[in-house]
Amino acid sequence: MGSGSSKKTKKEEKSVLQEKASTVSVIMAANMLRDSGNNMFREEGAQYRKWESTNIEIFMQKMSLSQHWYDCIDYLCADKVPVVKPRTKQKGWRIVRLFISSTFKDMNSEREHLVKVVIPQLRQWCQDRKIRLIECDLRWGIPEGADTRDTLLTCLSEIDRGRQENEYVYFLNMLSERYGFVLTAEEVPDDIKTKYKWLPGMSITALEIMTGAYWDNNPHALFMIRKPDFLQDVDEDMKPVYIETESSAIESLRILKEKIKHRFPGQVSEYECKVISHGDKQIILGSLDQFGEVVINHFRKQISEQYPDLSLEKEASDTEIRKAQQEDFMLQRSQILLGRENEIEQVESYIMSVTASANVLAMVGFPGAGKSALMACCVKKWLEYPNLKIVYHFVGATPDSTSLYSILSHIYKECLPEDQQDSIPLDVDELIRFVPTMFQQAVKQARTQGCELLVLFIDALNQIDDDGSSHKLNWLPRELPEGMRVIVSTLEGECLKALRDHAVKAKEIYVNPLNEKIRESIAQQIFLPYNKRLDDKQMKLLIGKGDSGNPLYLSIACEELRVFGEFRNLTKKITSLPDDLLGLLKLVIERTTKEYGGDSMKASLCLIETSRFGLDEEELLHLLPSKPVSCDQSGEDFTEDFKERLPMAVWGFLYVGLRPFLRPSGSSAEGRLDFYHRSISKVIRQLYLSDEKVRAAYHLHLMKFFSTCSDIRRKAEELPYHYLQIEDQEGLQKCLLTREMFEFLYTEKNKQILMRYWQAAGGYQVAASKYQAFLKDHLSGKLQDDKERELLETKVGWFLVDIGEYDTADEVLGSVIKKLKTKYGKEAVELADPLHAMMTLIFRKALKFVYGTDPGYEECRNRASDLVDITVKAKKVFSRAEGASRQVQSLGLS
């Protein structure tokens, strides 16, 4: 990165920085305090970084005036030798960010060679390993109006992202004979100094090196130092572009190179190049093949160590991925908890009581009260108790965590032994009926593992998909087995009402607003690292705000005040703050939109909000056009050229504004961008999506984008949803009738979604008719492989059974069974699955009639009798037919 791109005078820029109150800083601390509410729990195992914990003001005060920045930097370096832990189980696609650091004007040739030659090769190599490589080349695209703070944050926040996703940044630095632009102490905002430890005399490039590599002893970093021999062919009038002329800069550069070589002896490569032509105020350098080879080989080696090829052979199962995602969310939300000792004691009393006074414990509170943080901290605390079996599910933590089937199946697989995993009911109604038995078996299983109690945590009942009955809690048993505790959380509303009416007799803990003493303590803790404090009058004004008992509100308000530059007007500023959380968020989001990209920021917020499960970064880069989006009520201004990709510098600037609102990505994340709190979604909808036509425009844009998507997982997650939102019933039907979409959605994990889509697309009768035509089309020519045709026909038959279209299912399954008998014989293994489907059909159809008296029941019984012999024989070679045998017995057959 080069110098800042602002054209303002220093006086104007300082005024802007004071006036702005830095929207990003306003919420950065809130990212740690959100959903929290004096005890402090911090994640263990994170590698200690001395530079991050150092108070830079105190550190600089201790520095001698005769010392230069380069005499001090080694005091901030990490004490520990860096260790890169291989991630041997691939959890979907991973993100690797390659941050490219250098001075600008003198390194254009190398950057061009990287973008056109090196990066494409490295990206293809990564794609073969299910890794998405994103190069952070910030040469251009930062808005001209961006001030120094914006420019620095655009750059440094990209380094933060690389560290968050990979612990150590994949960092490439190129140095030659320039040191880079040096800012004065007055030009560097205080929060940048505090967070990134800027020291007087550091160039921006040197700050990148310190932050991205030096202080962490970053094992991923590579330093390419260009030998100066090429300068003999550079004209004298061009040399100032390629060399420093001031003695202080020359000395700083010399020492910087020496320190890099000393600290990273195996990660520095010096290369040669040649002048091949002279252009307008610059030269073109060539012979960069050696340079490119070193870069490719280094990052292949580093990426392979973190994501070894072995991981490709051990791709994580859906169950493992879900468990890792839930753990990530729990660890993120349990980092900080303030002022909730009493609630934790009540939870402990409930868990540890000899006989629980209530079957269920419910945490109830307002949005932003810290229920999720409290639940996460409780989970983390009691996971350390070996005599407790802890199972937890945070609704809304991941894209597929909100459906009732997903929740119950997750609990099932966490509670029961592996040898029972395959017997999980495939239908949500069957699974609900099985819950009491599941809990009883789970308690027995916990005891075989040496645990006295099974403790189940379910956070955010109110966020479960409401299918008409989920929020009525008919899935929750009327009585829990002895040895089990269940702890849930919810907002006021339908779920809480249902819980109060439920036979399970829940005891409630209300997560009350923080008292004034704790509010004052939190505010003091936020201001303390910055040597700032409010006087008594100002503090009273702040903690007297209507929602100041809400931890999220309080943290955002404190950050707003912390960066406010006009101390004389501070009291007035406190008075002007909105009293409510939504009002405060509205103020911050409007300012973010104005300061960070205008229409492009608005479009980014709206695209994320109108997506079903958030967006991958690469998706957003292609959704946003190169020019700012201006979406009127018709939505006609949206571009549809999805091949275009937003420049990384433009995106980096936008991301600085977006980041405070986004959920942190954990070790299992794939770079999905989504909002961390529903209050943010609510405000965005009020501000920008209240008009139905505007919402439809965004859904239409996303529908068109995902219709071109080659990743069936993402396509299935998003495309049908957007057809549904724009009320395009015909388009939704066509989408669901593609083979890849049907086969992806008709699985244990997704089939409830498929059924709901068909309810919206015309109903089950329409689905039955359409899938008959679908089969006819595929069986008559599209599918040449007999095996594939048989499997597809059976799968469609199963789906028709599940949606209760028994006559059509009977026809489909009867046809496939007849063909399979003729082809393979009556006892062939190939018959087991369609027979199982047919017996399930007969069993369910029989349940519609009065037991033993209705002619319809007798007909079902007779048909089952005809199939029993062949089904039992199939059972011998294919265990899944056990289900059919059990159903046969339940119809009264001997």
N, C-alpha and C positions, 0 to 999 in steps of 0.2 A: 504494500500500500504506500502511496506517496503522500504528498501534502494535502491538507484540507482543501476543499473546493469552494469555500465560502468567498463571496465577493464583498462582504460587509466590512466596515472598518472595525478596529478592535473595540472602540467605544460602543458602536452599535451592537456588535456581537455580544459584548458583556451584558448589555441591557436586555437583549433577547433571551440570553441564558437565565437571567434573573426572573424575567417576566414569565418565561415558559413553565417554570416549576416542574419541569421534566416529567412528562406523563409516564415515561418508562420507569423512572425511579420511584414514582408514586406507588407502583404496584410491585416492584421487584421484591421488596420485603414481604409483601402480601403473599407472594408465591410460597414463602416458607411459613407464614402465619395463617394462611387461608384455612378455613374450616377448622380452626383451632380455638381454643378458648383461653398455673404458675409452675407446676411440675414440668420439667423439660426432659423429653425423651429424644435421643439422637441416634441415628442409624450407626451401628457399629460396623467396623470392617472397612470403612472408606479410608483410603490412604491419606495420611497426614501430610498437609502442605504448609510449610512454615510461612511462605510468603502470603498466603491467603489470610492467616490469622494474625499477622503483624499489623499493629497500629502505625500507619505510615507517618502520621504527624509526630508521634513520640519518637519514632525511628529517626526522622529527619532532624528533630531537635537535638538528638544525641550526636548527629554527624558534625564533625569539625568543618568550619567554613573553608578550610584548605582542601577538604576531600572532594573528589569528583564522583559522579555517579558510578563510574566503573570501579572505584575503590570500595563501594558499599554493596554491590549487587550480590556478592558471594555470601553475605550474611543472611540473605533471604532464601537461599537454595534449600531444597528438601534434604533432610538428613538421611532418609532411607534410600537404599538402592531400588530403583523401579523394577517392578515385577509385572509382566504381562501374562495374565492367566488365559490360557487357551479356552475358547468357547467351543466345546466339542459337540454340542447339540444345536443344530441350526433351528431357530424358531422362526421359520418363514424367512422372508428377505430381510437382510440387514443393510444399514446405512453406514458408509464410510465417507467421511468428508476429508478432502485433501485441501488444506489451506496453503495458498501460494503467497509467499511474502517476498517483497523486494522493493527497492526504490523503483520509480516508474519509468522515467524517460530513457534511462540508460539500459533498460532490460526488456525493451519491446521485442527484440529478436528472439530471446529465450522464451518469453511468454507466448509468442506466436508458434514457436516450435512445440511448446507444451500442448497448446490447445489443438493444433492441427495434426500432430504426429504422435506425441507421447500419450496424452489423455485418451484418445480413441482406442489405442491398443490396451491400455490399462483397464479401461471401462469394459471392453469385451471380455478380458480375462476375468474381471470381477463378476460379470453377468453369468458366466459359466459356473460360478460358485454361489449363485443366489445372493450376490452383494450388489447394492446400488452405489456406484461411485459418484459423488457430487464434488466437482472441483470448485473451490471458492476463489475465483479470479476477479478481484475487485478493481480492475483497471479503469472501468468507466461505468456510468449508469447512476452514480450517486447524484441526486439533484443539485443543480447549481446553487440553490438557495439554502442547502444544508449548512448548518454552522459547524464549528469545530467539534462540538459535543456529538452531534448527529454522525459526523464522519467517523470519529473515533469509535463510537458505539457500533456503527454498521460493521466495522472491521473486527473489533474485539469480541463482539457477541457471537460472531461466527466461530472464533476460537473456543468460546464457552460451549457452543453446541457440539463441537467435535469432542471436547473433553467429557461432556455429559453422556454422549452416545458410545464412546470408545475408551473412556478414562484418560487415555493419552491421545493427543491430537495427532493426526497424520499431517505433518508440518514440513513444508518444503521452503527453504529460504535460499535466495540467490543474492550474492554480494559481489561487488566489483570494486570500483574506486570511488563510490559515493556513499556517504554516511546517511543521507536523508534529511528531511525537513525537521527542524527542532523548534518546538513550541516554547514560549516563555511560561513561567509559573502562572501568570495572570490569565493566559489563554486556555489553560487546562482546567475544566470544571472540577470542583471539589470531589464530587462523587466518583469521577474517573480516577483521580489521584488515590482515593480511598480504596476502591475496589481493585484497580489494576496496578497499584504501587508505582505510579509514574514518579521518576526522580529528575530533578533539574539537570538539563543537559542531554537527556535522552531524546534521540530522534524517534519519529513514529515507527520506523522500521526496527530500531533497537527495542522499543516497547513491545512490538509484535514478537520479537525473538525471545524476550524475557518471559512474556505471558504464555506464549505457545510452546516453548521448549526449555529454556535455560533453567528457570527456577524449579521445574519439575524433573529435571534430568530426563527429559522425554526420550524414550528409546525409539519412538517412531520417527523422530525428526531427521531430516537430511539437509546438510548445508552444502550448496554448490558455490564454490568461490572461483570466479573467473580470473584467469591469469592476465596480467596487464600487457602482455606482448602485443596485442592487437592495436594498442594506442599508437604504435609507431607508424601505422597507416592511416591515422585519423588526422584530418586537417586541423591546424591550430585554432581556427575560429570555431570548430566543433568540439574541441576538447573540454570546455567548461561544462558541456552536457554530461560528460563521462567521468570527470574527475573533480574532487573537492579542491577549492583554492584557499579556504580559510584554515589556518593552522590548527585551531581547536577541533574542527571537524576531521581533519586529517589524522590527528592524534587519537580522537575518539574511535575512528574507524579502525586504526591499527590495533588498538587495545581490544576492541570488540572482536576482531578476527582472532587475536591471540587467545582470548578467553574461550571462544567457541572451540578452537582446535584443542585446547587443554581439557575442556570439559567433555567434549564429544570426539575422542580420538578416532573412533571407528566410523563416525558418521559425517565426516567431512571429505569432500572430493574437490580437487582443483582441476579445472578443465581449460583447454585451449579453444580458441575460435579465430576466425579470420574475417577481415572486412571484405565483403564481396561487391558492395556498391554504396554510393552516397546518394541520399535522398534529400528532401527538403528539411533542413535543420536536424537530420538524423542520419545515421548510417545503418546499413543492413549487414548483419553478421551471419556467417555461415559456418560450415564444418561443425555442426552441433550434434552429430550422430553419437559421439562418445558421451556427451552430456545427457542425451535422451536415454541411452542404454543404462547408465548409472541410475537415473531416476526410476526407470521401469523395474530394474532388478531389485533396488532397495525396497520399494513399496510392495512389490510382489512378496518379497521375503517377510516383511513386517506384517502384512495382511494375512499371509499364510500361517504365521505364528499365532496370531490372535484367532483366526478362523481356519483351522487346519482342514485339509481335504477330507480327513476322517469324519468331520462333521457332516459331510454330504451323505455319508453312508448311514448316519444315525439321526436322520431328520426326526425332530420331536413329534410326538403324536398330538392330536387335538387336546387330549387330557393334560399332557405335560405343558403344552402352550398355555392352556387356560389356567393351570395352577401357577405357572411362572408369572403370568399377567396379574393374577390376584395378589400374589406375594409382592410384586413391584408396587402395586397400588397401596397395599398395607404399609410397606416401608416408607413410601413417599408421604403418606398422610400421618404417619406416626413420628415424624422427625421432631415436631415441636408441639407441645400441649401446655397451655397456660391456664391456671386458675380452676382446675377441675378435680382437686383432690377428693372432695366430698362425693362426687359422682363415682369415682374409681373405687372408693371405699364401699359404696352401696353395691356396686357390681361384685366386688370381692365377697361381701357378706352374702349375696345371693348364691354365688358359685360354691362357696365353702360351707354353707349351712348344711347340717346333717340331714334335715328334711326341708326341702325348699318350700317356702310359704306360698309360692306361686309357681305355676308351671312355666310361665314365660316372663321375662323381664323386658320392658319396652322403654327405650330412650326416646323422648318426645321433645321437640323444640322447633324453633323458627329457622328459616333459611339462613345459613351462615353462622349458626350458633356453635358449630364445632362438633356435630354429632359423628361425622365420619372420622374426624381426627380422634375423638374419644373412643370410638369403636376400634380404630386401628391400634391405638396405644394399649387398649385392653387386650386385644389379640396378641400383640407383640409381648406384653408382659406375661400372659399365661401360657404362651408357647414355651416358656422356659421351665414350666412345671412338668416334670416327667410323669407325674401320676394323672395328668389330664390329657385327654385326646381332644385337640382343638381343631375344629373345622370352621371355615369362614367363607362368606361370599359377600362381596361388595357389589351391589346392583349398580350398574352404570359405569363400572370400572373399565370395562372392555366392550367392544361392539356387540358381542353376542351374550352379554351378561344380564340382559333385562327380560328375556323371555322366561316364563315359568318353567317350561321344559328344560331349558339350559340350567336354571338354578337347581332344580330337583335332581337332574342327572349329574350335575357337578357334586352335589352332596352325596348322592348314591355312590359315585366312584371314589370319593374321598373316604367314605365310611366303611365300605364293604371290601372284602378281600378280592384279589385279582381274579381268582377262579370263578367269581360270580359276576365279573364285569360284563360278560357277553349276554347275560340273561336279563339285562335292564329292559323294562317295557319300552316299546318303540312308540307308543301312543301316550299323549299327555294325560288323557283320562285314566288309562290303565296305571300310569305312574302315580297319579294322585291317589288312586285306590290302594296302591302298594305302600304309600308313605308310612302308615302306622307300623306295618310289618318291617319296613326298611329301618325305622328308628329302633325297633326292638332288636333286630339283628345287629344293627350298628353298635348298640350298647354291649351286646354279648361279644362282638368282635373287639371292642375297645378293652374289655376285661381280659381277653386272651392275650392282649398286648401289654398287660400289666397296668392298665389305666383304671382308676376308680370311677372317673366320670367322663362322659362325652359332653363337650360344650360346643354348641353351634351358635355362631354369630351370623346374622343376616342384616346387612346395612341397607337402609333406604328402601323399605317396602313400597313406599309411594312411587318409586321409579320403575316398578315391575310393569311390563306391558299389560295394559288393561284389555283383556279379551272378553270382558263382560262378567267374569267370575273371579279372576285373579285377585282383585282388590277386595273381594268379599272374604278372602282367606279360607275358602272351602277346602283348600289343600292342607291346611294346618290341622293335625289330629286334635280331637276333642280332649285327649289326655296324653301326656307324655309318659314314656316308660320310666321306671325308677332308675336313677343313675344317669339321667340326661338333664341338661340345662340348655335353654334356648334364649338368646339375647337378640333383640331386634331393635331397629331404629326407624322412625318415620316422622313425617310432618303431620300437622293437624290435617284432617280430611277424611276421605272415605276409608282408607286403610285403618286409621286409628279408631274410627267408629266401629268398623267390623271387628277389630281386636277387642274393643270394650264389650261388644255383644257376644263374643265367642265363648264357648264353654271352657276354653283353656285357662281362663282366669288370669289375665296378665296383670303384673304389677308395673306401675309407671314410674320412671325417673324423668322429671322435667329438667331439661338442660336450660337453666335459667340464664338471663343476661348476667354478664360479669358484674360483680359489685364495684363500687367506685374506687375502693382501695386497690383492687386488682387492675382496674382500668388505668389508674395512675401509674401503677408499677409497670404495666406493659408499655405505656407511653414513654416513661423514663428509660426503659431498656432500649427502645427503638432510637431515642435521641442520644443516649450515652456514648456510643462509639464515635459520634460526630461532634462531641463536646458542645452539644446544644441542650438547652433546657427552656421550659416554659415557666413564666412566673405564676404565682398562685392564682391570680385572676384568669390568666390564659388557660391554665390547666383546668380550672373549674368550668370555664366555658366549653372546653373540649369534651370533658367527661360528662357534661350535662346534656350533650347532644342526644337526640331521641334514640338513635341506634348505636350509641357508643358502647353499649353493653354487648354488642355483636363483635366478636374478635376480628372478623373480616373488615367490617366498617372501620374499626379503630385503627387497624394497621394501615389501611389505605389513607385515612385522614392524617395520621402521623407523618407518613411519607410525603403527603401533599404539603404539609407545613414545614417539614425538614428542609425541603429544597426551595422554599419560598425565600426570595432574596431580599425583600424589603422588610427589615425588622420593625421599622416604625409603624408599618401597616399590618403587622402580624395579628394583632388583636382583631382588627377589622376582617382580616382573612378568615380567622377562626369563626367569627360570627357569620360570615357569608357561606360557610360550608353547608350543604344540604343536610337535613336532620336524618334522612333515611338512607339505607344502603343502596337502593336502586337509584336514588337521586345522585348520590356520590359517584356511582358507576357511570351514570349517564354523563356527568360532567367530564369524567376521565376519558370515556370512549369518544365523546365528541371532540375533545382536544386531540386525542390520538389520531383520529381521522383527519383533522385539519393539519396537524404537524407532520404526519408521516404518510404522505402519498395521496391525500385527498380522495378522489374517486377510486383510485386503485386500492387504498386501504379499506374503503367502504365495501368495494367488491370482494375483497379478501374475507372480511368479516361475514358478509352475507353468504358467500359460497360455502364457507365452513359451517355456518348455521343451518343452511338449507340442505346440506348433505345429510345422509342418513347416519353415517358412523364417522364423520370427520373425513379429512382428505390427506392423502400422502403428499409430501412436499413436492415431489415430481409432478403429481397431478395438478397441483395448484400453479406450478410454474408454466404448465401448458394451458391451463384454463384462463389465466390472466393474459390478456394481449400485451404486446410491447408498449402500446400507448395506453394511458389510463382509461379505464372503462367508465362510460357515462351512461347509466341505464335509466331511461325514462320509463314511464308507466307502461309502454308497450313492449319494452325490452328489446327493441329493434337494434340498439347500438351494440349488442354483444357480437364479438367476433366469433367465427366458427372455424378459423384456421388453427386447428389444434396442433399443427406441426411446429408452429412458432413457439419459442421458449423464452421466457422472461430472462434478461441478463441477470447474472448472479449479484451484481452490484445493486441493481434496482431491487431485487428480492431481498438482499441483505438489509437494505434500508427499511423496506416494508416490515421485515421480520423483527427489527428492533422495536417497532411499535406493536406488533402482534404478540410477541413473546410473553409479556406479562399476563395475558389472558389465557394462555394455552396450558394444557395439562402437561407436566413433565413427562418425557419419555423414559421408561425404565429399561432394564437390561433385556427385556423381552420385546421391546417396542420395535416397530418398523418405520418410525418417522411419521406416524399418524398425527395430524394436527387437529385438535379438538379442544373445546373450552373446558376449563377445570371446574367451573361452577355454574349451576343452572341460572343463577341470577344474572350472569353475563349474557347468556342466551336470551333471557327475558328482555333485557334492556336493548339488545341488538334488534330484536323483533319489534319492540316499541318504536325505536328510532328509525329503522331503515326498512322494515318488512311489514309494516302495518297495512300497506296497500296490497290487496289480493293480486292485482296485476303484476306488481313488482315481484312478489313471491313466486308467481307462476313463471316469470321471466327467468329467474335463477334456476328453478326446477327444470325448465325447458333447456337451458344452457347445459346443465349437468346431465340431463337425459341424452342430449346429442353427443356430449363428450364420452359418456360411458358406453354408448352404442358402438363406439369405435375402439373400445378397450379390448386388449387381447388377453388380459388376466381374468380368467373366468371367476375367480374368487371375488375380486373387486367388482366385476361386472354384475355378478349375482347379488352382491350386497347392495348395490346402488341403483342399477338400471330399472328393475321393476318398481322400486320405491318411487322414482321420479315420474314414471308413467302414471302411477297411482295418484301422485300429488297434482298432476296437471289434468287428471280425470280423463285420460286417453284410454278408454276401456279396450278398444280394438288393438292399440299398440301394446298394451299390457298382455293381451291374449297372445299376440304374435311372439312377444318376448318369451313368455312361459312355454310356448310350443316349439322352441328350438331344442334340439336334442341335448346340447351341452348345458343349457340352462336347466332343463328338466332333471338331468342326471346329477347335476351339482346340488340342486335344491331338494331333490327327493332322497335325502339321507337322514339318519337319526338326528343329526344336529339341526337340519334346516327344514324338515318337511312340514312343521307347523307353520312356518312362514309361507311355504308354497300353498298350503291350504287356505291361509288367510288371503293371499293374493287372488286366488280363484273365487273366493267369496265376493271380492270387490270387482272381479272381472266378469261377473255375470252369474255366478253361482255354480254349484257342483254339477247340476244337470248339463249346463253348458260345457263344463270341463270334461265330463264324460263323453259328450258328443265330439268335442274337438280332439280329444286324445284317441278316439276311434279313428278319426280321419288321419291323425298324426301317425298312428300305427300302420294304417293302410298305405300311406305315402312312403314310409320307411321300409316296410316289408316288401313293397312291390318293385323296389329298385335302388333306393338310396343306400341300403345296407346289403352288401354282398356276402359278408361273413355270417354263416348260419349261427355260430355261437353268439355273436353280438345281437342278432335278431331275436334269438330265444331269450337272452338276458333282458333286452329292452322290453319285449312283450310281457315277460314276467313282472318286471318292475312297474310297468303301467298297470297291470292287473292288481298288484299290491296297492298302488295309489288309489285305484278305484274302490278297493275294499275299504281303505282308510277313510275315504270321504263318504262312504255309505251308499255308493252307486252300485248296488249288488247285482242287478240284472246285467248291466254292461260289464261288470267285473267277471260275472259268471261266464259270459260269452267269450271274453278275452282269455280267461284262464282255461276254460274248457277247450278252446282251440289249441292253445300251446301244449296242454297236457296230452291231447290226442296226437299231436305231431311228435311229441317226445316219446310216447309209448311206441309209436310206429317205428321211429328211428332208432331208439336205444333199448327198447324192451321194457316190460312192466316193472322191473326191479332196479332200474338204472338210477344212479345217483343224480342224474340231471333232472329227475322228476321231483326230488325232495322239496325244493323251494316253491315251485308252483303248486304242489300238493299242499304244502303248509299254508299257502295263501288261500287255496280253495277251502280247506278245512276251517280256516279262520273266518272266511266268508260265511260258511254254513253255520258256524257257531254264533256269529254276531247276528245273522239273519234270524236264527232261532230265538234269540233273546227278545225279538220284537213280539213274539207270540206268548200266549198264556201257557205256562209249562205243562206239557203232557196232554192238553185238551184240544188245542187249536189244530186244525188240519195242516196249517202252515208249519207248525212245529213238527208234526209227524213226517211231513215231507222232508224237512231238513234232517231229521233223524235217520230216515231211510237212505237218503243220499250219503250221509256220513257212513252208514253201515256198508254201503257199496265200496267206499274208498278205504275202509279201515285196514284191510289186509295189505294193500299196496303201500299205504302210508307207514304201517309198522315195519315193513320190509325196507322201505326207504330210510327209516330211522336208523337201521343198523349201519348204514354207510354215510349218513349225513345227520349230525346231531341236531341240527336246527328243527328237524321234523318232530322233536320231542314236544314242541309246542302244539303241534297238530294232534298228537296222541293224547295230551292232557285235555284238549278241547273235545275230542271224541268221547273220552270217559265222562266228561261233564254232561254230555247229552244222554247218558244212561245206557251206552253200549257196553256189552260185555267183551 
